[in-house]
Amino acid sequence: MSDVERFVREYLSRRDPQGYYVILARKESKDMLAGISGIIVEEVGDMVIVRTRSRSIAEKVIRLLAKRGLLA
């Protein structure tokens, strides 16, 4: 299993209590994520927290960030 697939499985296997998928990324990814609809982006220190209720959007974001090495 590739690293990208491992990240996808890991992040999609759990949700927060409000039902959001939570993805942790490096701060550099904030500009890249600005154009994606259906996500909430919160900047916390040197990290970005991405939240979405959609499984397919979460998977797309994880794949995008993993390929560029921006997942935390």
C-alpha positions in Angstrom: 0.0 0.0 0.0 1.4 3.4 -1.0 1.8 6.2 1.5 -1.0 8.2 -0.1 -3.4 5.3 0.3 -2.3 4.8 3.9 -3.0 8.5 4.6 -6.4 8.3 3.0 -7.4 5.3 5.0 -6.1 6.8 8.3 -7.9 10.1 7.9 -11.2 8.7 6.6 -11.4 6.1 9.4 -12.4 8.6 12.0 -14.5 11.7 12.4 -14.7 14.3 15.2 -17.8 14.4 17.5 -19.6 16.9 15.2 -19.3 14.6 12.2 -16.4 16.3 10.3 -13.4 14.7 8.8 -10.4 16.5 10.2 -7.2 16.8 8.2 -4.0 18.3 9.7 -1.7 20.1 7.2 1.2 22.4 7.1 0.6 26.2 7.1 2.0 26.4 3.5 -1.1 24.6 2.2 -3.5 27.3 3.2 -3.3 29.2 -0.1 -3.7 26.0 -2.1 -6.9 25.1 -0.2 -8.5 28.5 -0.6 -10.3 27.6 -3.9 -11.9 24.4 -2.6 -15.6 24.6 -1.7 -17.1 22.5 1.1 -14.2 22.8 3.5 -13.5 24.9 6.6 -9.9 25.9 7.0 -8.6 27.1 10.4 -5.1 28.3 11.0 -3.7 27.2 14.4 0.0 28.1 15.0 2.1 26.6 12.3 -0.6 24.2 11.2 -3.8 24.3 9.3 -6.9 22.3 10.3 -9.2 21.3 7.4 -12.7 20.2 8.2 -15.3 18.8 5.9 -18.4 16.6 6.2 -18.0 15.2 2.7 -16.0 12.0 2.4 -15.2 12.6 -1.3 -13.9 16.1 -0.7 -11.9 14.9 2.3 -10.3 12.2 0.1 -9.5 14.7 -2.6 -7.9 17.1 -0.1 -5.8 14.3 1.5 -4.6 13.1 -1.9 -3.7 16.6 -3.0 -1.8 17.4 0.3 -0.1 14.0 0.5 1.3 14.2 -3.1 2.9 17.6 -2.2 4.1 16.5 1.2 2.0 19.0 3.1 0.2 16.6 5.5 1.2 17.1 9.2 
